[in-house]
Amino acid sequence: MFDPVCPTDLMPFRVGDKWTGMVIRCLEGGPRRFSELRVPLRGITAKVLTQSLRALERDGFVSRREHRGPVRHVEYALTPLGRSLLGPLDTACAWAEQHWDELIDAREAGLERAD
């Protein structure tokens, strides 16, 4: 990762990225429209969802398909590369579940110190 020949900006996502993993999870069951993604991701703004989808598309994790016809719409779907992230996401979710109490305690302690 720190090799000068290796571009470090190819990291698939930042550890602190709030939405990437959730968008990937939302697309796990198949293609979805933008408006369909906003339902489970109720805290995301349209602007941030657009930015996240564009970044995921740029990095090859999501494909965007325009449907023309009487009712035009766009659907987003995981690519095979995007699907390959589901296993690591499962592992990260299992780790978080196992350490949930510790994570909450650390977050609360950090908030108390900030006050």
C-alpha positions as CSV (number, residue, x, y, z in Angstrom):
1,M,0.0,0.0,0.0
2,F,2.9,2.4,0.7
3,D,4.9,1.3,-2.3
4,P,5.6,4.4,-4.4
5,V,4.7,2.4,-7.6
6,C,1.3,1.4,-6.2
7,P,-1.3,4.1,-6.4
8,T,-2.8,4.2,-2.9
9,D,-6.0,5.9,-4.1
10,L,-7.0,2.5,-5.5
11,M,-8.1,1.5,-2.0
12,P,-11.7,0.3,-2.6
13,F,-13.2,2.4,0.1
14,R,-12.1,4.5,3.1
15,V,-12.5,3.0,6.5
16,G,-14.6,5.9,7.6
17,D,-16.8,6.0,4.6
18,K,-20.3,5.9,6.0
19,W,-22.3,4.9,2.9
20,T,-20.3,2.7,0.6
21,G,-20.9,-0.6,2.5
22,M,-24.6,0.3,3.0
23,V,-25.1,1.0,-0.7
24,I,-23.4,-2.3,-1.6
25,R,-25.6,-4.1,0.9
26,C,-28.7,-2.4,-0.6
27,L,-27.8,-3.7,-4.1
28,E,-27.0,-7.2,-2.9
29,G,-30.5,-8.4,-3.8
30,G,-30.4,-7.1,-7.4
31,P,-30.7,-3.9,-9.3
32,R,-32.5,-0.9,-7.7
33,R,-33.6,2.5,-8.8
34,F,-32.1,5.6,-7.2
35,S,-35.5,6.3,-5.4
36,E,-35.5,2.7,-4.1
37,L,-32.1,3.1,-2.6
38,R,-33.2,6.2,-0.7
39,V,-35.8,4.1,1.3
40,P,-33.4,1.9,3.3
41,L,-30.7,4.7,3.3
42,R,-33.2,7.2,4.8
43,G,-30.4,9.3,6.3
44,I,-28.6,10.0,3.1
45,T,-29.1,13.1,0.9
46,A,-29.7,12.9,-2.8
47,K,-26.4,14.6,-3.4
48,V,-24.4,12.2,-1.2
49,L,-26.1,9.2,-2.7
50,T,-25.3,10.5,-6.2
51,Q,-21.6,11.0,-5.2
52,S,-21.4,7.5,-3.6
53,L,-23.0,5.8,-6.7
54,R,-20.7,7.7,-9.0
55,A,-17.6,6.7,-7.0
56,L,-18.7,3.1,-6.9
57,E,-19.4,3.1,-10.6
58,R,-16.0,4.8,-11.3
59,D,-14.2,2.1,-9.2
60,G,-16.0,-0.7,-11.0
61,F,-18.2,-1.9,-8.1
62,V,-21.6,-0.7,-9.5
63,S,-23.0,-0.5,-13.0
64,R,-25.6,2.1,-14.1
65,R,-28.2,1.2,-16.7
66,E,-30.6,3.6,-18.3
67,H,-34.0,2.2,-19.4
68,R,-35.6,4.1,-22.2
69,G,-39.3,3.9,-23.0
70,P,-42.5,5.3,-21.9
71,V,-41.2,5.4,-18.3
72,R,-37.5,6.2,-18.4
73,H,-35.5,5.3,-15.3
74,V,-32.0,4.3,-14.2
75,E,-31.1,1.2,-12.3
76,Y,-27.9,0.5,-10.3
77,A,-26.5,-3.0,-9.8
78,L,-23.5,-4.6,-8.4
79,T,-20.8,-5.8,-10.9
80,P,-19.0,-9.1,-10.3
81,L,-16.3,-7.0,-8.6
82,G,-18.8,-5.3,-6.4
83,R,-20.3,-8.7,-5.5
84,S,-16.8,-9.9,-4.5
85,L,-17.0,-7.3,-1.6
86,L,-20.0,-9.0,0.0
87,G,-17.8,-11.6,1.8
88,P,-15.4,-9.0,3.3
89,L,-18.5,-7.0,4.3
90,D,-20.0,-10.0,6.0
91,T,-16.7,-10.4,7.9
92,A,-16.6,-6.8,9.0
93,C,-20.3,-6.9,10.1
94,A,-19.6,-10.1,12.1
95,W,-16.6,-8.4,13.8
96,A,-18.7,-5.3,14.6
97,E,-21.4,-7.5,16.1
98,Q,-18.9,-9.3,18.2
99,H,-17.4,-6.0,19.5
100,W,-20.6,-3.9,19.6
101,D,-20.5,-3.2,23.3
102,E,-16.8,-2.1,23.1
103,L,-17.5,0.1,20.1
104,I,-20.4,1.8,21.8
105,D,-18.4,2.3,25.1
106,A,-15.4,3.8,23.1
107,R,-17.7,6.1,21.2
108,E,-19.4,7.3,24.4
109,A,-16.1,7.8,26.1
110,G,-14.9,9.8,23.2
111,L,-18.0,12.0,23.3
112,E,-17.5,12.6,27.0
113,R,-13.9,13.7,26.5
114,A,-15.0,16.1,23.7
115,D,-17.4,17.9,26.0
